[in-house]
Amino acid sequence: MRNLLLASSAFFLLFIAPARADRPLSEEERMKIQSVMTAQGCTGEKMGFDDGGYKVDDARCSDDKIYDLKFDAGFSLIEKVLKR
């Protein structure tokens, strides 16, 4: 029973936990995202890496509306969701 518990804990830590990891961006990643956002007419500071891509929460765009933005690993905009 103890070995089963240890094995399932190890499985979770090695495979499940990293897949859900949300981390801050490196300075290089932050600069790339800011460049792409500027090209889209948007600004924002709440940036992170999650699920293999990048996200910006509460970005303000040139239409004066607030969006959540998602970018793929190559920094291409893949989703723009209106918040308000």
mmCIF file as gemmi writes it, N, C-alpha and C atoms, coordinates in Angstrom:
data_model
loop_
_atom_site.group_PDB
_atom_site.id
_atom_site.type_symbol
_atom_site.label_atom_id
_atom_site.label_alt_id
_atom_site.label_comp_id
_atom_site.label_asym_id
_atom_site.label_entity_id
_atom_site.label_seq_id
_atom_site.pdbx_PDB_ins_code
_atom_site.Cartn_x
_atom_site.Cartn_y
_atom_site.Cartn_z
_atom_site.occupancy
_atom_site.B_iso_or_equiv
_atom_site.pdbx_formal_charge
_atom_site.auth_seq_id
_atom_site.auth_asym_id
_atom_site.pdbx_PDB_model_num
ATOM 1 N N . MET Axp A 1 ? 0.831 -1.19 0 1 0 ? 1 A 1
ATOM 2 C CA . MET Axp A 1 ? 0 0 0 1 0 ? 1 A 1
ATOM 3 C C . MET Axp A 1 ? 0.883 1.265 0 1 0 ? 1 A 1
ATOM 4 N N . ARG Axp A 2 ? 1.924 1.226 0.802 1 0 ? 2 A 1
ATOM 5 C CA . ARG Axp A 2 ? 2.819 2.379 0.886 1 0 ? 2 A 1
ATOM 6 C C . ARG Axp A 2 ? 3.506 2.627 -0.459 1 0 ? 2 A 1
ATOM 7 N N . ASN Axp A 3 ? 3.93 1.559 -1.128 1 0 ? 3 A 1
ATOM 8 C CA . ASN Axp A 3 ? 4.58 1.709 -2.432 1 0 ? 3 A 1
ATOM 9 C C . ASN Axp A 3 ? 3.636 2.291 -3.468 1 0 ? 3 A 1
ATOM 10 N N . LEU Axp A 4 ? 2.367 1.907 -3.407 1 0 ? 4 A 1
ATOM 11 C CA . LEU Axp A 4 ? 1.373 2.452 -4.337 1 0 ? 4 A 1
ATOM 12 C C . LEU Axp A 4 ? 1.198 3.952 -4.118 1 0 ? 4 A 1
ATOM 13 N N . LEU Axp A 5 ? 1.145 4.35 -2.868 1 0 ? 5 A 1
ATOM 14 C CA . LEU Axp A 5 ? 1.011 5.767 -2.544 1 0 ? 5 A 1
ATOM 15 C C . LEU Axp A 5 ? 2.233 6.551 -3.023 1 0 ? 5 A 1
ATOM 16 N N . LEU Axp A 6 ? 3.416 6.022 -2.797 1 0 ? 6 A 1
ATOM 17 C CA . LEU Axp A 6 ? 4.633 6.692 -3.258 1 0 ? 6 A 1
ATOM 18 C C . LEU Axp A 6 ? 4.68 6.782 -4.777 1 0 ? 6 A 1
ATOM 19 N N . ALA Axp A 7 ? 4.302 5.697 -5.445 1 0 ? 7 A 1
ATOM 20 C CA . ALA Axp A 7 ? 4.32 5.691 -6.911 1 0 ? 7 A 1
ATOM 21 C C . ALA Axp A 7 ? 3.313 6.685 -7.482 1 0 ? 7 A 1
ATOM 22 N N . SER Axp A 8 ? 2.121 6.761 -6.922 1 0 ? 8 A 1
ATOM 23 C CA . SER Axp A 8 ? 1.123 7.7 -7.446 1 0 ? 8 A 1
ATOM 24 C C . SER Axp A 8 ? 1.513 9.139 -7.139 1 0 ? 8 A 1
ATOM 25 N N . SER Axp A 9 ? 2.146 9.378 -6.001 1 0 ? 9 A 1
ATOM 26 C CA . SER Axp A 9 ? 2.629 10.735 -5.689 1 0 ? 9 A 1
ATOM 27 C C . SER Axp A 9 ? 3.727 11.15 -6.662 1 0 ? 9 A 1
ATOM 28 N N . ALA Axp A 10 ? 4.628 10.238 -6.949 1 0 ? 10 A 1
ATOM 29 C CA . ALA Axp A 10 ? 5.71 10.535 -7.897 1 0 ? 10 A 1
ATOM 30 C C . ALA Axp A 10 ? 5.144 10.806 -9.286 1 0 ? 10 A 1
ATOM 31 N N . PHE Axp A 11 ? 4.166 10.012 -9.707 1 0 ? 11 A 1
ATOM 32 C CA . PHE Axp A 11 ? 3.531 10.212 -11.01 1 0 ? 11 A 1
ATOM 33 C C . PHE Axp A 11 ? 2.922 11.606 -11.099 1 0 ? 11 A 1
ATOM 34 N N . PHE Axp A 12 ? 2.203 12.019 -10.057 1 0 ? 12 A 1
ATOM 35 C CA . PHE Axp A 12 ? 1.576 13.335 -10.041 1 0 ? 12 A 1
ATOM 36 C C . PHE Axp A 12 ? 2.627 14.436 -10.154 1 0 ? 12 A 1
ATOM 37 N N . LEU Axp A 13 ? 3.671 14.34 -9.357 1 0 ? 13 A 1
ATOM 38 C CA . LEU Axp A 13 ? 4.698 15.384 -9.356 1 0 ? 13 A 1
ATOM 39 C C . LEU Axp A 13 ? 5.458 15.466 -10.671 1 0 ? 13 A 1
ATOM 40 N N . LEU Axp A 14 ? 5.676 14.339 -11.326 1 0 ? 14 A 1
ATOM 41 C CA . LEU Axp A 14 ? 6.449 14.326 -12.565 1 0 ? 14 A 1
ATOM 42 C C . LEU Axp A 14 ? 5.641 14.691 -13.8 1 0 ? 14 A 1
ATOM 43 N N . PHE Axp A 15 ? 4.368 14.318 -13.822 1 0 ? 15 A 1
ATOM 44 C CA . PHE Axp A 15 ? 3.603 14.466 -15.063 1 0 ? 15 A 1
ATOM 45 C C . PHE Axp A 15 ? 2.425 15.423 -14.972 1 0 ? 15 A 1
ATOM 46 N N . ILE Axp A 16 ? 1.717 15.459 -13.901 1 0 ? 16 A 1
ATOM 47 C CA . ILE Axp A 16 ? 0.514 16.274 -13.81 1 0 ? 16 A 1
ATOM 48 C C . ILE Axp A 16 ? 0.843 17.697 -13.374 1 0 ? 16 A 1
ATOM 49 N N . ALA Axp A 17 ? 1.602 17.861 -12.326 1 0 ? 17 A 1
ATOM 50 C CA . ALA Axp A 17 ? 1.896 19.19 -11.794 1 0 ? 17 A 1
ATOM 51 C C . ALA Axp A 17 ? 2.586 20.095 -12.81 1 0 ? 17 A 1
ATOM 52 N N . PRO Axp A 18 ? 3.623 19.651 -13.556 1 0 ? 18 A 1
ATOM 53 C CA . PRO Axp A 18 ? 4.26 20.557 -14.516 1 0 ? 18 A 1
ATOM 54 C C . PRO Axp A 18 ? 3.331 20.992 -15.647 1 0 ? 18 A 1
ATOM 55 N N . ALA Axp A 19 ? 2.396 20.173 -16.022 1 0 ? 19 A 1
ATOM 56 C CA . ALA Axp A 19 ? 1.482 20.523 -17.11 1 0 ? 19 A 1
ATOM 57 C C . ALA Axp A 19 ? 0.596 21.7 -16.726 1 0 ? 19 A 1
ATOM 58 N N . ARG Axp A 20 ? 0.378 21.905 -15.45 1 0 ? 20 A 1
ATOM 59 C CA . ARG Axp A 20 ? -0.484 22.986 -14.999 1 0 ? 20 A 1
ATOM 60 C C . ARG Axp A 20 ? 0.322 24.177 -14.497 1 0 ? 20 A 1
ATOM 61 N N . ALA Axp A 21 ? 1.614 24.114 -14.626 1 0 ? 21 A 1
ATOM 62 C CA . ALA Axp A 21 ? 2.468 25.159 -14.069 1 0 ? 21 A 1
ATOM 63 C C . ALA Axp A 21 ? 2.247 26.488 -14.775 1 0 ? 21 A 1
ATOM 64 N N . ASP Axp A 22 ? 2.1 27.508 -14.008 1 0 ? 22 A 1
ATOM 65 C CA . ASP Axp A 22 ? 1.992 28.87 -14.499 1 0 ? 22 A 1
ATOM 66 C C . ASP Axp A 22 ? 3.224 29.586 -13.971 1 0 ? 22 A 1
ATOM 67 N N . ARG Axp A 23 ? 3.973 30.214 -14.85 1 0 ? 23 A 1
ATOM 68 C CA . ARG Axp A 23 ? 5.221 30.839 -14.415 1 0 ? 23 A 1
ATOM 69 C C . ARG Axp A 23 ? 5.319 32.242 -14.981 1 0 ? 23 A 1
ATOM 70 N N . PRO Axp A 24 ? 6.092 33.088 -14.328 1 0 ? 24 A 1
ATOM 71 C CA . PRO Axp A 24 ? 6.333 34.411 -14.885 1 0 ? 24 A 1
ATOM 72 C C . PRO Axp A 24 ? 7.211 34.31 -16.13 1 0 ? 24 A 1
ATOM 73 N N . LEU Axp A 25 ? 7.191 35.342 -16.925 1 0 ? 25 A 1
ATOM 74 C CA . LEU Axp A 25 ? 7.98 35.36 -18.155 1 0 ? 25 A 1
ATOM 75 C C . LEU Axp A 25 ? 9.404 35.83 -17.894 1 0 ? 25 A 1
ATOM 76 N N . SER Axp A 26 ? 10.316 35.356 -18.731 1 0 ? 26 A 1
ATOM 77 C CA . SER Axp A 26 ? 11.674 35.9 -18.715 1 0 ? 26 A 1
ATOM 78 C C . SER Axp A 26 ? 11.605 37.295 -19.331 1 0 ? 26 A 1
ATOM 79 N N . GLU Axp A 27 ? 12.651 38.065 -19.168 1 0 ? 27 A 1
ATOM 80 C CA . GLU Axp A 27 ? 12.67 39.414 -19.747 1 0 ? 27 A 1
ATOM 81 C C . GLU Axp A 27 ? 12.565 39.35 -21.272 1 0 ? 27 A 1
ATOM 82 N N . GLU Axp A 28 ? 13.222 38.376 -21.889 1 0 ? 28 A 1
ATOM 83 C CA . GLU Axp A 28 ? 13.159 38.218 -23.341 1 0 ? 28 A 1
ATOM 84 C C . GLU Axp A 28 ? 11.734 37.888 -23.801 1 0 ? 28 A 1
ATOM 85 N N . GLU Axp A 29 ? 11.068 36.982 -23.087 1 0 ? 29 A 1
ATOM 86 C CA . GLU Axp A 29 ? 9.685 36.633 -23.433 1 0 ? 29 A 1
ATOM 87 C C . GLU Axp A 29 ? 8.769 37.841 -23.258 1 0 ? 29 A 1
ATOM 88 N N . ARG Axp A 30 ? 8.963 38.572 -22.176 1 0 ? 30 A 1
ATOM 89 C CA . ARG Axp A 30 ? 8.143 39.771 -21.905 1 0 ? 30 A 1
ATOM 90 C C . ARG Axp A 30 ? 8.299 40.795 -23.035 1 0 ? 30 A 1
ATOM 91 N N . MET Axp A 31 ? 9.523 41.003 -23.494 1 0 ? 31 A 1
ATOM 92 C CA . MET Axp A 31 ? 9.766 41.969 -24.573 1 0 ? 31 A 1
ATOM 93 C C . MET Axp A 31 ? 9.098 41.517 -25.875 1 0 ? 31 A 1
ATOM 94 N N . LYS Axp A 32 ? 9.144 40.222 -26.177 1 0 ? 32 A 1
ATOM 95 C CA . LYS Axp A 32 ? 8.503 39.707 -27.394 1 0 ? 32 A 1
ATOM 96 C C . LYS Axp A 32 ? 6.997 39.876 -27.334 1 0 ? 32 A 1
ATOM 97 N N . ILE Axp A 33 ? 6.397 39.532 -26.186 1 0 ? 33 A 1
ATOM 98 C CA . ILE Axp A 33 ? 4.946 39.68 -26.026 1 0 ? 33 A 1
ATOM 99 C C . ILE Axp A 33 ? 4.556 41.152 -26.125 1 0 ? 33 A 1
ATOM 100 N N . GLN Axp A 34 ? 5.306 42.037 -25.493 1 0 ? 34 A 1
ATOM 101 C CA . GLN Axp A 34 ? 4.992 43.468 -25.576 1 0 ? 34 A 1
ATOM 102 C C . GLN Axp A 34 ? 5.064 43.96 -27.015 1 0 ? 34 A 1
ATOM 103 N N . SER Axp A 35 ? 6.018 43.476 -27.786 1 0 ? 35 A 1
ATOM 104 C CA . SER Axp A 35 ? 6.142 43.858 -29.188 1 0 ? 35 A 1
ATOM 105 C C . SER Axp A 35 ? 4.921 43.413 -29.991 1 0 ? 35 A 1
ATOM 106 N N . VAL Axp A 36 ? 4.494 42.183 -29.778 1 0 ? 36 A 1
ATOM 107 C CA . VAL Axp A 36 ? 3.314 41.66 -30.485 1 0 ? 36 A 1
ATOM 108 C C . VAL Axp A 36 ? 2.059 42.418 -30.052 1 0 ? 36 A 1
ATOM 109 N N . MET Axp A 37 ? 1.941 42.706 -28.757 1 0 ? 37 A 1
ATOM 110 C CA . MET Axp A 37 ? 0.777 43.453 -28.274 1 0 ? 37 A 1
ATOM 111 C C . MET Axp A 37 ? 0.749 44.859 -28.861 1 0 ? 37 A 1
ATOM 112 N N . THR Axp A 38 ? 1.893 45.511 -28.937 1 0 ? 38 A 1
ATOM 113 C CA . THR Axp A 38 ? 1.952 46.858 -29.522 1 0 ? 38 A 1
ATOM 114 C C . THR Axp A 38 ? 1.483 46.825 -30.973 1 0 ? 38 A 1
ATOM 115 N N . ALA Axp A 39 ? 1.888 45.808 -31.706 1 0 ? 39 A 1
ATOM 116 C CA . ALA Axp A 39 ? 1.446 45.666 -33.1 1 0 ? 39 A 1
ATOM 117 C C . ALA Axp A 39 ? -0.073 45.478 -33.187 1 0 ? 39 A 1
ATOM 118 N N . GLN Axp A 40 ? -0.673 44.894 -32.16 1 0 ? 40 A 1
ATOM 119 C CA . GLN Axp A 40 ? -2.121 44.688 -32.109 1 0 ? 40 A 1
ATOM 120 C C . GLN Axp A 40 ? -2.842 45.907 -31.533 1 0 ? 40 A 1
ATOM 121 N N . GLY Axp A 41 ? -2.08 46.906 -31.08 1 0 ? 41 A 1
ATOM 122 C CA . GLY Axp A 41 ? -2.681 48.101 -30.49 1 0 ? 41 A 1
ATOM 123 C C . GLY Axp A 41 ? -3.087 47.899 -29.039 1 0 ? 41 A 1
ATOM 124 N N . CYS Axp A 42 ? -2.374 47.015 -28.332 1 0 ? 42 A 1
ATOM 125 C CA . CYS Axp A 42 ? -2.731 46.686 -26.951 1 0 ? 42 A 1
ATOM 126 C C . CYS Axp A 42 ? -1.555 46.904 -26.002 1 0 ? 42 A 1
ATOM 127 N N . THR Axp A 43 ? -1.876 47.094 -24.725 1 0 ? 43 A 1
ATOM 128 C CA . THR Axp A 43 ? -0.88 47.154 -23.665 1 0 ? 43 A 1
ATOM 129 C C . THR Axp A 43 ? -1.384 46.322 -22.491 1 0 ? 43 A 1
ATOM 130 N N . GLY Axp A 44 ? -0.457 45.853 -21.673 1 0 ? 44 A 1
ATOM 131 C CA . GLY Axp A 44 ? -0.845 45.077 -20.496 1 0 ? 44 A 1
ATOM 132 C C . GLY Axp A 44 ? 0.372 44.624 -19.732 1 0 ? 44 A 1
ATOM 133 N N . GLU Axp A 45 ? 0.18 44.343 -18.458 1 0 ? 45 A 1
ATOM 134 C CA . GLU Axp A 45 ? 1.294 43.959 -17.592 1 0 ? 45 A 1
ATOM 135 C C . GLU Axp A 45 ? 1.12 42.584 -16.951 1 0 ? 45 A 1
ATOM 136 N N . LYS Axp A 46 ? -0.09 42.05 -16.918 1 0 ? 46 A 1
ATOM 137 C CA . LYS Axp A 46 ? -0.337 40.764 -16.256 1 0 ? 46 A 1
ATOM 138 C C . LYS Axp A 46 ? -0.041 39.631 -17.228 1 0 ? 46 A 1
ATOM 139 N N . MET Axp A 47 ? 1.229 39.25 -17.327 1 0 ? 47 A 1
ATOM 140 C CA . MET Axp A 47 ? 1.674 38.257 -18.307 1 0 ? 47 A 1
ATOM 141 C C . MET Axp A 47 ? 2.148 36.996 -17.618 1 0 ? 47 A 1
ATOM 142 N N . GLY Axp A 48 ? 2.008 35.871 -18.313 1 0 ? 48 A 1
ATOM 143 C CA . GLY Axp A 48 ? 2.5 34.609 -17.774 1 0 ? 48 A 1
ATOM 144 C C . GLY Axp A 48 ? 2.596 33.553 -18.858 1 0 ? 48 A 1
ATOM 145 N N . PHE Axp A 49 ? 3.158 32.418 -18.476 1 0 ? 49 A 1
ATOM 146 C CA . PHE Axp A 49 ? 3.27 31.264 -19.36 1 0 ? 49 A 1
ATOM 147 C C . PHE Axp A 49 ? 2.43 30.157 -18.751 1 0 ? 49 A 1
ATOM 148 N N . ASP Axp A 50 ? 1.551 29.556 -19.567 1 0 ? 50 A 1
ATOM 149 C CA . ASP Axp A 50 ? 0.67 28.513 -19.063 1 0 ? 50 A 1
ATOM 150 C C . ASP Axp A 50 ? 0.231 27.625 -20.205 1 0 ? 50 A 1
ATOM 151 N N . ASP Axp A 51 ? 0.181 26.333 -19.969 1 0 ? 51 A 1
ATOM 152 C CA . ASP Axp A 51 ? -0.307 25.362 -20.964 1 0 ? 51 A 1
ATOM 153 C C . ASP Axp A 51 ? 0.415 25.465 -22.301 1 0 ? 51 A 1
ATOM 154 N N . GLY Axp A 52 ? 1.723 25.679 -22.273 1 0 ? 52 A 1
ATOM 155 C CA . GLY Axp A 52 ? 2.514 25.69 -23.493 1 0 ? 52 A 1
ATOM 156 C C . GLY Axp A 52 ? 2.447 26.971 -24.295 1 0 ? 52 A 1
ATOM 157 N N . GLY Axp A 53 ? 1.814 28.003 -23.759 1 0 ? 53 A 1
ATOM 158 C CA . GLY Axp A 53 ? 1.708 29.278 -24.461 1 0 ? 53 A 1
ATOM 159 C C . GLY Axp A 53 ? 1.757 30.435 -23.48 1 0 ? 53 A 1
ATOM 160 N N . TYR Axp A 54 ? 1.569 31.613 -23.997 1 0 ? 54 A 1
ATOM 161 C CA . TYR Axp A 54 ? 1.66 32.828 -23.199 1 0 ? 54 A 1
ATOM 162 C C . TYR Axp A 54 ? 0.278 33.443 -23.069 1 0 ? 54 A 1
ATOM 163 N N . LYS Axp A 55 ? 0.088 34.182 -21.974 1 0 ? 55 A 1
ATOM 164 C CA . LYS Axp A 55 ? -1.196 34.845 -21.769 1 0 ? 55 A 1
ATOM 165 C C . LYS Axp A 55 ? -0.964 36.243 -21.217 1 0 ? 55 A 1
ATOM 166 N N . VAL Axp A 56 ? -1.892 37.12 -21.519 1 0 ? 56 A 1
ATOM 167 C CA . VAL Axp A 56 ? -1.911 38.461 -20.943 1 0 ? 56 A 1
ATOM 168 C C . VAL Axp A 56 ? -3.335 38.701 -20.479 1 0 ? 56 A 1
ATOM 169 N N . ASP Axp A 57 ? -3.501 38.922 -19.199 1 0 ? 57 A 1
ATOM 170 C CA . ASP Axp A 57 ? -4.817 39.199 -18.644 1 0 ? 57 A 1
ATOM 171 C C . ASP Axp A 57 ? -5.025 40.702 -18.563 1 0 ? 57 A 1
ATOM 172 N N . ASP Axp A 58 ? -6.247 41.125 -18.852 1 0 ? 58 A 1
ATOM 173 C CA . ASP Axp A 58 ? -6.652 42.531 -18.726 1 0 ? 58 A 1
ATOM 174 C C . ASP Axp A 58 ? -5.834 43.482 -19.589 1 0 ? 58 A 1
ATOM 175 N N . ALA Axp A 59 ? -5.604 43.114 -20.831 1 0 ? 59 A 1
ATOM 176 C CA . ALA Axp A 59 ? -4.906 43.995 -21.773 1 0 ? 59 A 1
ATOM 177 C C . ALA Axp A 59 ? -5.871 45.063 -22.281 1 0 ? 59 A 1
ATOM 178 N N . ARG Axp A 60 ? -5.419 46.293 -22.319 1 0 ? 60 A 1
ATOM 179 C CA . ARG Axp A 60 ? -6.232 47.38 -22.861 1 0 ? 60 A 1
ATOM 180 C C . ARG Axp A 60 ? -5.803 47.606 -24.298 1 0 ? 60 A 1
ATOM 181 N N . CYS Axp A 61 ? -6.786 47.598 -25.213 1 0 ? 61 A 1
ATOM 182 C CA . CYS Axp A 61 ? -6.479 47.74 -26.634 1 0 ? 61 A 1
ATOM 183 C C . CYS Axp A 61 ? -6.967 49.082 -27.17 1 0 ? 61 A 1
ATOM 184 N N . SER Axp A 62 ? -6.606 49.378 -28.41 1 0 ? 62 A 1
ATOM 185 C CA . SER Axp A 62 ? -6.865 50.692 -29.006 1 0 ? 62 A 1
ATOM 186 C C . SER Axp A 62 ? -8.349 51.045 -29.084 1 0 ? 62 A 1
ATOM 187 N N . ASP Axp A 63 ? -9.235 50.055 -28.991 1 0 ? 63 A 1
ATOM 188 C CA . ASP Axp A 63 ? -10.67 50.344 -28.978 1 0 ? 63 A 1
ATOM 189 C C . ASP Axp A 63 ? -11.164 50.69 -27.574 1 0 ? 63 A 1
ATOM 190 N N . ASP Axp A 64 ? -10.205 50.844 -26.623 1 0 ? 64 A 1
ATOM 191 C CA . ASP Axp A 64 ? -10.454 51.198 -25.228 1 0 ? 64 A 1
ATOM 192 C C . ASP Axp A 64 ? -11.261 50.124 -24.488 1 0 ? 64 A 1
ATOM 193 N N . LYS Axp A 65 ? -11.147 48.882 -24.932 1 0 ? 65 A 1
ATOM 194 C CA . LYS Axp A 65 ? -11.782 47.757 -24.254 1 0 ? 65 A 1
ATOM 195 C C . LYS Axp A 65 ? -10.703 46.875 -23.642 1 0 ? 65 A 1
ATOM 196 N N . ILE Axp A 66 ? -11.112 46.034 -22.697 1 0 ? 66 A 1
ATOM 197 C CA . ILE Axp A 66 ? -10.198 45.157 -21.972 1 0 ? 66 A 1
ATOM 198 C C . ILE Axp A 66 ? -10.361 43.723 -22.483 1 0 ? 66 A 1
ATOM 199 N N . TYR Axp A 67 ? -9.231 43.068 -22.76 1 0 ? 67 A 1
ATOM 200 C CA . TYR Axp A 67 ? -9.235 41.714 -23.308 1 0 ? 67 A 1
ATOM 201 C C . TYR Axp A 67 ? -8.271 40.827 -22.531 1 0 ? 67 A 1
ATOM 202 N N . ASP Axp A 68 ? -8.523 39.513 -22.58 1 0 ? 68 A 1
ATOM 203 C CA . ASP Axp A 68 ? -7.536 38.506 -22.217 1 0 ? 68 A 1
ATOM 204 C C . ASP Axp A 68 ? -6.97 37.992 -23.526 1 0 ? 68 A 1
ATOM 205 N N . LEU Axp A 69 ? -5.641 37.982 -23.635 1 0 ? 69 A 1
ATOM 206 C CA . LEU Axp A 69 ? -4.974 37.56 -24.862 1 0 ? 69 A 1
ATOM 207 C C . LEU Axp A 69 ? -4.219 36.265 -24.629 1 0 ? 69 A 1
ATOM 208 N N . LYS Axp A 70 ? -4.21 35.404 -25.64 1 0 ? 70 A 1
ATOM 209 C CA . LYS Axp A 70 ? -3.409 34.179 -25.588 1 0 ? 70 A 1
ATOM 210 C C . LYS Axp A 70 ? -2.548 34.109 -26.832 1 0 ? 70 A 1
ATOM 211 N N . PHE Axp A 71 ? -1.299 33.681 -26.624 1 0 ? 71 A 1
ATOM 212 C CA . PHE Axp A 71 ? -0.314 33.554 -27.69 1 0 ? 71 A 1
ATOM 213 C C . PHE Axp A 71 ? 0.228 32.132 -27.682 1 0 ? 71 A 1
ATOM 214 N N . ASP Axp A 72 ? 0.568 31.614 -28.856 1 0 ? 72 A 1
ATOM 215 C CA . ASP Axp A 72 ? 1.182 30.288 -28.907 1 0 ? 72 A 1
ATOM 216 C C . ASP Axp A 72 ? 2.663 30.406 -28.55 1 0 ? 72 A 1
ATOM 217 N N . ALA Axp A 73 ? 3.357 29.278 -28.559 1 0 ? 73 A 1
ATOM 218 C CA . ALA Axp A 73 ? 4.773 29.257 -28.181 1 0 ? 73 A 1
ATOM 219 C C . ALA Axp A 73 ? 5.644 30.082 -29.125 1 0 ? 73 A 1
ATOM 220 N N . GLY Axp A 74 ? 5.148 30.36 -30.34 1 0 ? 74 A 1
ATOM 221 C CA . GLY Axp A 74 ? 5.877 31.179 -31.304 1 0 ? 74 A 1
ATOM 222 C C . GLY Axp A 74 ? 5.489 32.643 -31.257 1 0 ? 74 A 1
ATOM 223 N N . PHE Axp A 75 ? 4.742 33.05 -30.214 1 0 ? 75 A 1
ATOM 224 C CA . PHE Axp A 75 ? 4.332 34.436 -29.978 1 0 ? 75 A 1
ATOM 225 C C . PHE Axp A 75 ? 3.309 34.95 -30.984 1 0 ? 75 A 1
ATOM 226 N N . SER Axp A 76 ? 2.544 34.059 -31.593 1 0 ? 76 A 1
ATOM 227 C CA . SER Axp A 76 ? 1.444 34.477 -32.471 1 0 ? 76 A 1
ATOM 228 C C . SER Axp A 76 ? 0.163 34.562 -31.652 1 0 ? 76 A 1
ATOM 229 N N . LEU Axp A 77 ? -0.604 35.618 -31.859 1 0 ? 77 A 1
ATOM 230 C CA . LEU Axp A 77 ? -1.877 35.784 -31.158 1 0 ? 77 A 1
ATOM 231 C C . LEU Axp A 77 ? -2.839 34.7 -31.621 1 0 ? 77 A 1
ATOM 232 N N . ILE Axp A 78 ? -3.383 33.93 -30.678 1 0 ? 78 A 1
ATOM 233 C CA . ILE Axp A 78 ? -4.314 32.857 -31.047 1 0 ? 78 A 1
ATOM 234 C C . ILE Axp A 78 ? -5.707 33.063 -30.467 1 0 ? 78 A 1
ATOM 235 N N . GLU Axp A 79 ? -5.824 33.965 -29.479 1 0 ? 79 A 1
ATOM 236 C CA . GLU Axp A 79 ? -7.142 34.204 -28.892 1 0 ? 79 A 1
ATOM 237 C C . GLU Axp A 79 ? -7.192 35.591 -28.278 1 0 ? 79 A 1
ATOM 238 N N . LYS Axp A 80 ? -8.308 36.269 -28.488 1 0 ? 80 A 1
ATOM 239 C CA . LYS Axp A 80 ? -8.535 37.601 -27.941 1 0 ? 80 A 1
ATOM 240 C C . LYS Axp A 80 ? -9.968 37.624 -27.413 1 0 ? 80 A 1
ATOM 241 N N . VAL Axp A 81 ? -10.112 37.577 -26.09 1 0 ? 81 A 1
ATOM 242 C CA . VAL Axp A 81 ? -11.431 37.456 -25.47 1 0 ? 81 A 1
ATOM 243 C C . VAL Axp A 81 ? -11.783 38.774 -24.771 1 0 ? 81 A 1
ATOM 244 N N . LEU Axp A 82 ? -12.892 39.364 -25.187 1 0 ? 82 A 1
ATOM 245 C CA . LEU Axp A 82 ? -13.377 40.613 -24.596 1 0 ? 82 A 1
ATOM 246 C C . LEU Axp A 82 ? -13.809 40.37 -23.157 1 0 ? 82 A 1
ATOM 247 N N . LYS Axp A 83 ? -13.305 41.18 -22.247 1 0 ? 83 A 1
ATOM 248 C CA . LYS Axp A 83 ? -13.703 41.087 -20.839 1 0 ? 83 A 1
ATOM 249 C C . LYS Axp A 83 ? -14.725 42.16 -20.494 1 0 ? 83 A 1
ATOM 250 N N . ARG Axp A 84 ? -14.491 43.367 -20.989 1 0 ? 84 A 1
ATOM 251 C CA . ARG Axp A 84 ? -15.42 44.48 -20.726 1 0 ? 84 A 1
ATOM 252 C C . ARG Axp A 84 ? -15.129 45.618 -21.649 1 0 ? 84 A 1
